[in-house]
Amino acid sequence: MIRIAIDCMGGDFGLPVTIPATVQVAERRADVHFLLVGNQHEIEQALRSAKPSRLDQFTIVHAEEVIAMDDPIEVALRRKRKSSMHEALHAVREQRADACVSAGNTGALMAVARFILKTLDGIDRPAIATALPNQLGKGTTVLDLGANVDCTPEHLLQFAIMGSALAQAVDGIDNPKVGLLNIGHEAIKGNEVVKKTTELLQATPLNFIGNVEGDDIFKGTAHVVVCDGFVGNVLLKSVEGLAKMVSGMLKQSFLRSVYSKLAALIAKPVLSTFRDQVDNRRYNGAALLGLRGVVFKSHGSADVLAYSYAIERAYVAVQSQLLQKTIVGIEAITQNTQASHSNPSQELNNDNKPAL
């Protein structure tokens, strides 16, 4: 039985989204038990309204406080220790839950999760990773998306290890291809941090394919793309803004006249397929990697469908042993690095790199 703690009070909408989404997943997954964390009375009411077929799949954990979306990190970390976010993460730490899902304040979630769960050995900073849709009809995992603005080459190397483990565990990709986001494919391009990171990645068992550019993310050139949090967050917000703009422009164009409305009616099946392929709700659920526990962050404005996808990603991560695979990956890189230092003449190329 997989156990998932849900921060029911987090996000822009709270219970009207988190409870129906959780019930939807419960109806599909008979082998999951949910810890619904938040105000007990309000959760009981929302659960009755959602009408789950099996109440034994849910346990309510009362929490007195709620971390607001605009709460400063200091308030979330120090002054609201009885919040639903704190309680959900404590459930993971105390092994009452295998994973936590929250749509709450991103900065607060990262800070509280790091404080309660701590980081894995060999990881200096946790990273935020999610999948962006590509033209192959799948997702390209990108990290870091905003947790770490200033990164060293060693941090980016750790992100690559964790991203590779995520792609293997959640997306089922064997020996995923890892690319380093840069302003060009050539090795001579990029700043000193990127160049040094390339050297570090080339000396690992990772399936590192070299530098990739922004458009490679959407071509599906690499399964995992690594960058610092500053670049990653700008990328993510730009993609979200572009998607909204294109959607709005298409809608306006098809509503412009009677003829365009008729064209929209004829093109409806194609437009529906396109909408499903690029629907960012299907990719909701960013993993907070590098922690001693599985934590997934849903978009704060997620609707029921989007939040259910975040829960599903957490479920798959636990089922496929994401945490254990990350630990193994870190150990493999550490051992390889130590071996390289003890034998500097040893060379390792991409063709004979073993899969993690």
Secondary structure, DSSP 8 states (H G I E B T S, - for coil): -EEEEEETT-TTT-HHHHHHHHHHHHHH-TTEEEEEEE-HHHHHHHHHHH--S-GGGEEEEE-SB---TT--HHIIIII-TTBHHHHHHHHHHTTS-SEEEE-S-HHHHHHHHHHHH-B-TT-SS-EEEEEEE-TTSSEEEEE-SSS-SS--HHHHHHHHHHHHHHHHHHH--SS-EEEEE-S-SSTT-S-HHHHHHHHHHHTSSSEEEEEE-HHHHHHTS-SEEE--HHHHHHHHHHHHHHHHHHHHHHHHHHTSSHHHHHHHHHTHHHHHHHHHHH-GGGG--EEEETBSSEEEE--TT--HHHHHHHHHHHHHHHHTTHHHHHHHHHHHHHHHHHHHHH-TT----GGG----
